[in-house]
Each structure stands twice: as C-alpha cells, then as structure tokens.
Amino acid sequence: MISFATVVERALNGPICTERDFELDIFVPNLRKVVEKYGIKYDPQHPVPADDDLADRVWAAGLEFLGETGVYCLDTERRILFTKEEIAGALETGPRGTVFGEGRDAKKMPRRSPEDKTPPWCSVGPTSSPVSSELFYVNLVQAHAENPLGDSITIPCLTTVNGQPIVGGSPLGIEGAIRAVLLTREGMRRAGRPGMPIVNGVTTAAQAQEHIAAHRFGIRNTDALEIGTVHEMKIDFDSLNKIAYSLAAGSLIFAENGVILGGLAGGPAGTAVVTAAYNPVDLLLLRGAVQHPFPTHFDLGVTSARDTIWARSLANQAVTRNSSLPVVNVGYSAAGPMTRMLLYEHSAWVIGSVVSGGSVEVGASARGTALDYTSPMDPLFASEVAHAVAGMRRQEANGIVNALLEKYEAQLRDPPTGQKYQECYDAVSGKPKPEFIELYREVRREMADRFGLQFKHASPYL
C-alpha cells in the first residue's frame, strides 16, 4: 500500500479545481456514468437484496468511480487520485483480524460475508448522542458495558463542563474531551469490563487537538479513534491531522463514511456505489482497521428508511464479497427511547446489515441529536436481534424487514418522541423502569413468535 506521506503529498500537489467543479463536473457525472454502465437499479420491494451479481457490479462500479474521481482536499482545492494498481494493492494488503480491547475483553474483529453464521461484532452505546449530566454519562457507560453481547462501546457526547456549554476549539473543548474519556473509563470499571474497547474515541472532541489531548488521558492503542471523510469524497486538514497523529501513536481507526442519500450521491443506487467506493478510501486515505458506513436519508436523518436499508445492505454485500476490511454499520433511528417503533427500526436495519455481511453499532435514537434521548435497553435488544439472525438467508430477512417497515415507515416524519434517559431509567441506580422492561419483553416475544427469531443468549431482563 502507498504510504500516508504520499497521500499527503497528493493533497498538496494534486490536480487543482474548485469544490463546485469537483462536485458538478467530476463527482456527479462520473457516478451517473457507472450507475448506468453497470445497470444498478433500486428495488423497493427488496430492501435486503439477494443478488450476488448485482452486489459484484456495485463493487466494480465503486472501484471505477473512485479511480476516475479521487478524493477532494478542501484546504488545498486539489484532488487526491489513486491508480487502479494502488487501489488493488491496498485491498490485497489491508488489515486482517485486528484485535481490539485488552485482557479478558480483547477480541478479534470478525470478517463476515453475506449469510455468514459468524456472530457479528456488536458495538453498543449512545453512538455519540448528547447527554447533559456527568452522572448520566457514567451510568450510561456502565449499563452499556454490562451488555453481555457488547464487544465494544461507543460513548456519548458530553455537552457541558461545570455547567458551561462546550465550544469546539476552546479550552472547554480540551477539558470536555479529557473528561469524557475519564468518565468512560470509570463507567467501564464499574461494569467490571475495564479492557472493553472504545471504538468512537473521543466523541466530545470536535478538532484534532482535542483528540490528541484526550488520547493522553486514557485512549489506548487497542481502542479506536473514529475519523471520517467530509460528504461526499472530501477530506480536510483537520481529519488528515487526526490520521497523522493516530499513525504516529499506533492507534486504531474506525473509518467513518456517512453518504447522504438524496445529496451528491443521488438516490439509493448511487448511494450504494459511493458507500462501496469508500472501502478502498478507508484503507488508502483514512488508514482504517474497519469501515464504518451509515448511508443517511437527507430529509429524514435516519438509516432506517427503506431506501437507506437497501443501499446499505447492497453496499455491505458488495464490500464483504470483495474486500477483507471488516464492516461495522452504525444506525440512526427516528423514534425515541421506550417506544415500540424504535425497537422495530433498530431490528430492521440491523437485520439487513447482519445478513449482508456486516457487524453493527447500535445506540442512536431520536436521530442521535436530541439531548438525553438515549437508553441502554435499545442496544441490548438490537444486539440480541443481530446474533439471532446470523446465518439467516437474505430472502427470509427481506420478508422480515418488509414486515417491520410496514409497521413504522409511515411514521418516520413524525415519530414518537419517547422518553429521556432520566425518565425511562432511574438516574441514580441506572436501572430501567418496570414499564420499559415490559415493552422490551413484549417486542422480544413478537420477534420470536411472529418472525421466528431464535434468541441464542439469556437476557438479563427475562
């Protein structure tokens, strides 16, 4: 694989163009060309496709698109281009079998393929959702770390320091990032899982200096910093600085790609192709140990819509059939905690991801943006579903996902708000309210009785 120094040199000296020209004269025409050339068409009746030839065409389209388009550096207004040979070399020499975590919590990230019986990696937690209290923060981390199916934790975003709102790039940003890591370590210690890997690094950090400062106070080399591109196929110096630091420190990277369905990538077909194209980008540019994609609906702000489930399922199949870089999908659902709709949303996108070869990161409710609208119960339920469908055929999964979509997709624009963490949990003890436990049990029984899911692990709430 080419060196990171070579990538930086191309960011400084590659072909120059304006951002608008990159978007309208290069990105969009190149994407339209390959979507048409490879005959990629959205099928809403099959949110979980089962067409291997289609998946391989998406992969071929993604590689061709990347080779002709490259990645745009916002700070230099230059394109970072990769040859076919360089892309192939990255795919041949990319990481395999990376171990995350320490001690009893150390575990190798599995490489899965469509309909794979291998249990998926389950990353659990608030997925960067904002929380208002350091007490809530520690209790949330502890409860998520106690999830028996949780392989790693994705931590919440602290919003204040001593009552002051955190401002990125300020000393409060530095202190907030440091404090978030220290609080996370305490929550995992209380759960008896001090070696559990953190895979979204420093959620409270907005800029590279905050990541670097927090790394000094508890981010280990067996954790991961989450570093992403800018939509679409763009990068900036701040992200490149994070990568440079991570490589020097020996840190692992979750390479984040949030393609916007309805943005430059267009509809579901283009979104699937761009998501697949990001896989070699995550190797060559972001230097990731994991691809971390989340195609998101531009209007609804979720990954649980029918078209986003289709795009991600298809992209997963394209990647996992052709690349050794593992995929951990992250999801954003519309409904809030302690609602039946949220459990249906999580189930739908998790099933589509797992049977298509992916692993999952579950935790973001209320689109991951509403203050304190998060709970540990929903990721527990979703991780149980993820394990239950490992090895399921895609045709069967498609029927289940269609049935689940019928239950909630009409409400995606006006979902139930649900309850804040401190309303559906006891904020002091960190335990769920009895009515939340009963809802969990009801939907779990429904998934077993109606859809035939065979839950393979004992639940702490049954």
C-alpha positions as CSV (number, residue, x, y, z in Angstrom):
1,M,0.0,0.0,0.0
2,I,1.2,3.5,-0.7
3,S,2.4,5.5,2.3
4,F,0.4,8.1,4.1
5,A,3.1,10.6,3.2
6,T,2.3,10.0,-0.5
7,V,-1.3,10.7,0.2
8,V,-0.5,14.0,1.9
9,E,1.8,14.9,-1.0
10,R,-1.1,14.4,-3.4
11,A,-3.3,16.5,-1.2
12,L,-0.8,19.3,-1.5
13,N,0.1,18.9,-5.2
14,G,-2.7,17.0,-7.0
15,P,-4.8,18.4,-9.8
16,I,-6.5,21.7,-8.8
17,C,-10.1,22.6,-9.1
18,T,-12.8,24.4,-7.2
19,E,-15.1,22.4,-4.9
20,R,-18.1,23.2,-7.1
21,D,-16.3,21.9,-10.2
22,F,-15.4,18.8,-8.3
23,E,-19.0,18.2,-7.3
24,L,-20.8,19.1,-10.6
25,D,-18.2,18.4,-13.3
26,I,-16.4,15.4,-11.8
27,F,-18.3,13.6,-9.0
28,V,-21.8,13.7,-10.3
29,P,-21.1,12.8,-14.0
30,N,-18.7,10.0,-13.0
31,L,-21.2,8.5,-10.6
32,R,-24.1,8.7,-13.1
33,K,-21.9,7.0,-15.7
34,V,-21.0,4.0,-13.6
35,V,-24.6,3.5,-12.2
36,E,-25.9,3.4,-15.8
37,K,-23.0,1.3,-17.1
38,Y,-23.4,-1.4,-14.5
39,G,-27.2,-1.4,-14.5
40,I,-27.7,-0.6,-10.8
41,K,-31.4,0.0,-10.1
42,Y,-33.2,0.4,-6.8
43,D,-35.8,-2.3,-6.0
44,P,-38.0,-1.1,-3.1
45,Q,-39.7,-4.5,-2.7
46,H,-36.3,-6.0,-1.7
47,P,-34.8,-3.8,1.0
48,V,-32.5,-6.7,1.6
49,P,-31.3,-7.8,-1.9
50,A,-30.1,-11.3,-2.6
51,D,-28.4,-10.9,-5.9
52,D,-24.7,-11.6,-5.8
53,D,-24.2,-10.5,-9.4
54,L,-25.7,-7.1,-8.6
55,A,-23.5,-6.8,-5.5
56,D,-20.4,-7.5,-7.6
57,R,-21.5,-4.9,-10.1
58,V,-21.8,-2.3,-7.4
59,W,-18.3,-3.2,-6.3
60,A,-16.9,-2.9,-9.8
61,A,-18.8,0.4,-10.3
62,G,-17.4,1.7,-7.0
63,L,-13.8,1.0,-7.9
64,E,-14.2,2.5,-11.3
65,F,-15.8,5.6,-9.8
66,L,-13.1,6.1,-7.3
67,G,-10.3,5.7,-9.9
68,E,-11.8,8.4,-12.1
69,T,-12.9,10.8,-9.3
70,G,-10.5,10.6,-6.4
71,V,-10.9,12.5,-3.1
72,Y,-11.1,16.2,-2.8
73,C,-8.9,18.1,-0.3
74,L,-10.9,21.1,0.9
75,D,-8.0,23.1,2.3
76,T,-5.8,22.9,-0.9
77,E,-8.6,22.6,-3.5
78,R,-6.8,19.6,-5.0
79,R,-7.8,16.1,-5.9
80,I,-6.1,13.1,-4.3
81,L,-6.0,10.5,-7.1
82,F,-5.3,6.7,-6.9
83,T,-4.4,4.4,-9.7
84,K,-6.1,1.0,-10.3
85,E,-2.9,-0.7,-9.1
86,E,-2.8,1.3,-5.9
87,I,-6.4,0.5,-5.1
88,A,-5.8,-3.2,-5.8
89,G,-2.6,-3.1,-3.7
90,A,-4.5,-1.6,-0.7
91,L,-7.2,-4.2,-0.9
92,E,-4.6,-7.0,-1.1
93,T,-2.5,-5.7,1.9
94,G,-5.2,-4.2,4.1
95,P,-5.6,-5.2,7.8
96,R,-7.0,-8.6,8.6
97,G,-8.1,-9.8,12.0
98,T,-7.4,-6.7,14.1
99,V,-7.7,-7.2,17.8
100,F,-9.5,-4.6,19.9
101,G,-9.5,-4.3,23.7
102,E,-7.3,-5.6,26.4
103,G,-7.2,-8.5,28.8
104,R,-10.4,-10.5,29.1
105,D,-12.2,-8.0,26.8
106,A,-9.7,-8.4,23.9
107,K,-11.3,-9.7,20.8
108,K,-10.6,-10.1,17.1
109,M,-12.9,-8.2,14.7
110,P,-14.5,-10.8,12.5
111,R,-14.6,-10.6,8.7
112,R,-18.0,-11.7,7.7
113,S,-19.8,-12.3,4.4
114,P,-23.4,-12.4,3.3
115,E,-25.5,-15.0,5.2
116,D,-22.4,-15.7,7.4
117,K,-23.1,-17.7,10.6
118,T,-20.2,-16.0,12.3
119,P,-21.7,-13.8,15.1
120,P,-21.5,-10.1,14.3
121,W,-19.4,-7.7,16.3
122,C,-21.8,-5.6,18.4
123,S,-20.7,-2.2,19.4
124,V,-23.2,-0.8,21.9
125,G,-23.7,2.6,23.4
126,P,-25.3,6.0,22.8
127,T,-23.3,6.4,19.5
128,S,-22.2,10.0,20.2
129,S,-25.7,11.1,21.4
130,P,-25.5,14.2,23.6
131,V,-26.0,13.9,27.3
132,S,-26.5,16.7,29.8
133,S,-25.0,15.2,33.0
134,E,-21.8,13.6,34.1
135,L,-23.8,11.3,36.3
136,F,-25.9,10.2,33.4
137,Y,-22.7,9.7,31.4
138,V,-21.1,7.3,33.8
139,N,-24.4,5.3,34.4
140,L,-24.9,5.0,30.6
141,V,-21.4,3.7,30.0
142,Q,-21.7,1.3,32.9
143,A,-25.1,-0.1,31.6
144,H,-23.8,-0.5,28.1
145,A,-20.6,-2.2,29.2
146,E,-22.8,-4.7,31.2
147,N,-24.5,-5.8,27.9
148,P,-23.4,-9.4,27.6
149,L,-23.3,-9.2,23.8
150,G,-21.4,-5.9,23.7
151,D,-18.0,-6.3,22.1
152,S,-17.1,-2.7,22.2
153,I,-18.6,0.6,23.4
154,T,-19.5,3.7,21.5
155,I,-19.6,6.5,24.1
156,P,-21.9,9.5,24.5
157,C,-21.1,13.1,23.8
158,L,-20.6,15.3,26.9
159,T,-22.2,18.7,26.3
160,T,-21.1,20.8,29.3
161,V,-18.1,21.3,31.6
162,N,-19.0,22.6,35.0
163,G,-22.3,23.9,33.6
164,Q,-20.6,25.7,30.7
165,P,-21.5,24.6,27.1
166,I,-18.5,23.0,25.4
167,V,-17.2,25.1,22.5
168,G,-15.0,23.2,20.0
169,G,-11.5,24.6,19.6
170,S,-11.6,26.3,23.0
171,P,-10.1,25.2,26.3
172,L,-13.5,23.8,27.2
173,G,-13.2,21.6,24.2
174,I,-9.9,20.2,25.5
175,E,-11.3,19.7,29.1
176,G,-14.5,18.2,27.8
177,A,-12.7,15.7,25.6
178,I,-10.4,14.7,28.5
179,R,-13.3,14.4,31.0
180,A,-15.4,12.3,28.6
181,V,-12.6,9.7,28.4
182,L,-12.0,9.6,32.2
183,L,-15.8,9.2,32.8
184,T,-15.9,6.4,30.3
185,R,-13.1,4.6,32.0
186,E,-14.9,4.9,35.3
187,G,-18.1,3.5,33.8
188,M,-16.4,0.5,32.3
189,R,-14.5,-0.1,35.6
190,R,-17.8,-0.1,37.5
191,A,-19.2,-2.7,35.0
192,G,-16.2,-4.9,35.5
193,R,-15.0,-4.5,31.9
194,P,-12.0,-2.2,32.1
195,G,-10.5,-3.7,28.9
196,M,-13.6,-3.2,26.7
197,P,-12.5,-1.2,23.6
198,I,-13.9,2.3,22.9
199,V,-14.4,2.5,19.2
200,N,-15.6,6.0,18.7
201,G,-12.6,7.5,20.5
202,V,-13.4,11.0,21.7
203,T,-17.0,12.0,20.8
204,T,-16.8,15.2,22.7
205,A,-13.8,16.3,20.6
206,A,-14.6,18.5,17.6
207,Q,-11.0,19.1,16.4
208,A,-7.7,17.3,16.1
209,Q,-6.1,18.9,19.2
210,E,-8.9,17.7,21.3
211,H,-8.5,14.1,20.1
212,I,-4.7,14.4,20.8
213,A,-5.3,15.8,24.3
214,A,-7.9,13.2,25.3
215,H,-5.6,10.4,23.9
216,R,-3.1,11.2,26.6
217,F,-5.8,10.6,29.3
218,G,-7.0,7.1,28.6
219,I,-7.4,6.3,24.9
220,R,-5.4,3.1,24.4
221,N,-3.9,1.7,21.2
222,T,-6.4,-1.1,21.4
223,D,-9.2,1.4,21.3
224,A,-10.1,3.2,18.1
225,L,-10.4,6.8,17.0
226,E,-13.3,7.5,14.7
227,I,-12.2,9.6,11.8
228,G,-14.4,10.4,8.8
229,T,-14.5,11.9,5.4
230,V,-16.5,15.1,4.5
231,H,-19.5,14.4,2.3
232,E,-19.0,13.5,-0.4
233,M,-15.5,12.1,-1.1
234,K,-13.8,15.0,0.5
235,I,-11.2,15.4,3.3
236,D,-9.8,18.4,5.2
237,F,-6.6,19.1,7.1
238,D,-8.2,18.5,10.5
239,S,-9.1,14.9,9.6
240,L,-5.7,14.4,8.0
241,N,-4.1,15.7,11.2
242,K,-6.1,13.2,13.2
243,I,-4.9,10.4,10.9
244,A,-1.3,11.6,11.1
245,Y,-1.4,11.6,14.9
246,S,-3.1,8.2,15.1
247,L,-0.5,6.6,12.8
248,A,2.4,8.1,14.9
249,A,0.7,7.0,18.2
250,G,-0.1,3.5,16.9
251,S,-3.9,3.9,17.3
252,L,-6.6,2.0,15.5
253,I,-9.0,3.9,13.3
254,F,-12.7,3.4,12.6
255,A,-13.1,4.9,9.2
256,E,-16.4,6.7,9.0
257,N,-18.4,7.2,5.8
258,G,-21.9,8.8,6.1
259,V,-23.1,9.0,2.5
260,I,-26.2,11.3,2.2
261,L,-28.9,9.6,0.2
262,G,-30.5,12.5,-1.7
263,G,-27.3,14.6,-1.8
264,L,-24.5,14.4,-4.3
265,A,-24.7,10.6,-4.4
266,G,-28.3,10.9,-5.7
267,G,-30.7,8.1,-4.9
268,P,-30.3,4.6,-3.5
269,A,-28.3,3.2,-6.4
270,G,-25.7,6.0,-6.3
271,T,-25.5,5.8,-2.5
272,A,-24.7,2.1,-2.7
273,V,-21.9,2.7,-5.2
274,V,-20.3,5.5,-3.2
275,T,-20.5,3.6,0.0
276,A,-18.7,0.7,-1.7
277,A,-16.1,3.1,-3.2
278,Y,-15.3,4.3,0.3
279,N,-14.0,0.9,1.3
280,P,-10.6,1.4,-0.5
281,V,-10.6,5.0,0.5
282,D,-10.8,3.9,4.1
283,L,-7.6,1.9,3.5
284,L,-5.6,4.3,1.4
285,L,-6.6,7.6,3.0
286,L,-8.2,7.1,6.4
287,R,-5.9,4.1,7.2
288,G,-8.8,2.3,8.9
289,A,-8.9,-1.0,10.6
290,V,-12.7,-1.1,10.0
291,Q,-15.1,0.5,7.5
292,H,-17.8,2.3,9.4
293,P,-20.6,3.3,7.0
294,F,-24.0,4.8,7.6
295,P,-25.9,5.9,4.5
296,T,-28.3,8.5,5.8
297,H,-31.5,9.9,4.4
298,F,-31.0,13.6,3.6
299,D,-34.6,14.6,4.7
300,L,-35.4,12.1,7.5
301,G,-31.9,12.0,9.1
302,V,-32.1,8.2,9.6
303,T,-30.6,5.0,8.3
304,S,-33.8,3.0,9.0
305,A,-35.8,4.1,5.9
306,R,-36.5,1.6,3.2
307,D,-34.1,3.1,0.6
308,T,-31.3,3.6,3.0
309,I,-31.6,0.0,4.2
310,W,-31.5,-1.2,0.6
311,A,-28.4,0.9,-0.2
312,R,-26.5,-0.2,2.8
313,S,-27.5,-3.9,2.5
314,L,-26.3,-3.9,-1.1
315,A,-23.1,-2.0,-0.4
316,N,-22.4,-4.4,2.5
317,Q,-22.7,-7.3,0.2
318,A,-20.5,-5.6,-2.5
319,V,-17.8,-4.9,0.1
320,T,-17.9,-8.1,2.1
321,R,-17.8,-10.3,-1.0
322,N,-14.7,-8.5,-2.3
323,S,-12.7,-6.9,0.5
324,S,-11.1,-8.1,3.7
325,L,-11.7,-4.9,5.5
326,P,-14.5,-5.6,8.1
327,V,-17.7,-3.5,8.1
328,V,-19.4,-2.2,11.2
329,N,-22.6,-0.4,10.3
330,V,-23.9,2.4,12.6
331,G,-27.6,3.2,12.6
332,Y,-29.7,6.3,13.3
333,S,-33.4,5.7,14.1
334,A,-36.2,8.3,14.2
335,A,-38.2,7.3,17.3
336,G,-37.1,8.0,20.9
337,P,-36.4,5.5,23.7
338,M,-39.0,3.3,25.3
339,T,-41.1,3.2,22.1
340,R,-42.2,0.1,20.1
341,M,-41.2,2.0,16.9
342,L,-37.6,2.4,17.9
343,L,-37.3,-1.4,18.6
344,Y,-38.8,-2.1,15.1
345,E,-36.4,0.5,13.4
346,H,-33.3,-1.0,15.1
347,S,-34.4,-4.5,14.2
348,A,-35.0,-3.7,10.5
349,W,-31.7,-2.0,9.8
350,V,-29.7,-4.5,12.0
351,I,-31.2,-7.5,10.2
352,G,-30.4,-6.0,6.8
353,S,-26.8,-5.3,7.8
354,V,-26.0,-8.6,9.5
355,V,-27.3,-10.9,6.8
356,S,-25.4,-8.8,4.2
357,G,-22.1,-9.5,5.9
358,G,-21.8,-6.5,8.3
359,S,-21.5,-6.1,12.0
360,V,-23.3,-3.4,13.9
361,E,-23.1,-0.4,16.2
362,V,-26.4,0.3,17.8
363,G,-27.5,3.1,20.1
364,A,-28.6,6.3,18.3
365,S,-32.3,7.0,18.9
366,A,-34.2,10.2,18.1
367,R,-31.7,10.7,15.2
368,G,-28.8,10.8,17.6
369,T,-29.3,14.6,18.1
370,A,-31.8,15.1,20.9
371,L,-30.4,15.8,24.3
372,D,-30.6,12.8,26.7
373,Y,-32.8,10.8,24.4
374,T,-30.9,7.6,24.7
375,S,-31.1,4.3,26.7
376,P,-29.1,1.1,27.2
377,M,-32.2,-1.1,26.7
378,D,-32.5,-0.5,22.9
379,P,-28.9,-1.5,22.0
380,L,-29.3,-4.6,24.2
381,F,-32.4,-5.6,22.2
382,A,-30.7,-4.8,18.9
383,S,-27.6,-6.8,19.7
384,E,-29.8,-9.8,20.6
385,V,-31.5,-9.5,17.2
386,A,-28.1,-9.2,15.5
387,H,-27.0,-12.5,17.0
388,A,-30.3,-14.2,16.3
389,V,-30.2,-13.5,12.5
390,A,-26.5,-14.6,11.9
391,G,-26.7,-17.2,9.2
392,M,-30.2,-16.3,8.0
393,R,-30.8,-16.3,4.3
394,R,-31.3,-12.9,2.7
395,Q,-34.6,-13.9,1.2
396,E,-36.0,-14.7,4.6
397,A,-34.5,-11.5,6.1
398,N,-36.1,-9.5,3.3
399,G,-39.6,-10.7,4.3
400,I,-39.0,-9.8,7.9
401,V,-37.6,-6.3,7.1
402,N,-40.6,-5.6,4.8
403,A,-43.0,-6.5,7.5
404,L,-41.2,-4.3,10.0
405,L,-41.1,-1.4,7.6
406,E,-44.9,-1.6,7.2
407,K,-45.1,-1.1,11.0
408,Y,-43.2,2.2,11.1
409,E,-42.2,3.8,7.8
410,A,-45.3,5.9,7.7
411,Q,-44.2,7.5,11.0
412,L,-40.7,8.4,10.1
413,R,-41.5,12.0,9.5
414,D,-43.4,12.3,12.8
415,P,-42.1,9.6,15.1
416,P,-43.0,9.1,18.8
417,T,-40.7,11.2,21.0
418,G,-40.3,8.5,23.7
419,Q,-38.7,9.4,27.0
420,K,-35.4,10.8,28.1
421,Y,-32.9,8.6,29.8
422,Q,-33.8,10.1,33.2
423,E,-37.5,9.4,32.5
424,C,-37.3,5.8,31.4
425,Y,-34.4,4.8,33.8
426,D,-33.7,5.6,37.4
427,A,-30.9,8.2,37.1
428,V,-29.4,7.2,40.4
429,S,-29.4,3.4,40.2
430,G,-29.0,3.3,36.4
431,K,-31.8,0.7,36.2
432,P,-34.7,0.7,33.7
433,K,-38.2,1.4,34.8
434,P,-40.6,-1.6,35.0
435,E,-42.7,-0.5,32.1
436,F,-39.6,-0.3,29.9
437,I,-38.7,-3.9,30.8
438,E,-42.2,-5.0,29.9
439,L,-42.1,-3.3,26.5
440,Y,-38.8,-5.0,25.8
441,R,-40.2,-8.3,26.7
442,E,-43.3,-7.8,24.5
443,V,-41.4,-6.9,21.4
444,R,-38.8,-9.7,22.0
445,R,-41.7,-12.2,22.2
446,E,-43.2,-10.8,19.0
447,M,-39.8,-11.1,17.1
448,A,-39.7,-14.8,18.2
449,D,-43.3,-15.8,17.8
450,R,-44.2,-13.9,14.6
451,F,-40.8,-13.7,12.8
452,G,-39.2,-16.9,14.1
453,L,-36.1,-15.3,15.5
454,Q,-34.3,-17.8,17.8
455,F,-32.6,-15.7,20.5
456,K,-29.4,-17.5,21.4
457,H,-28.5,-15.8,24.7
458,A,-30.1,-15.4,28.1
459,S,-31.4,-11.9,28.7
460,P,-30.8,-10.0,31.9
461,Y,-34.5,-8.9,31.8
462,L,-36.4,-12.1,31.3
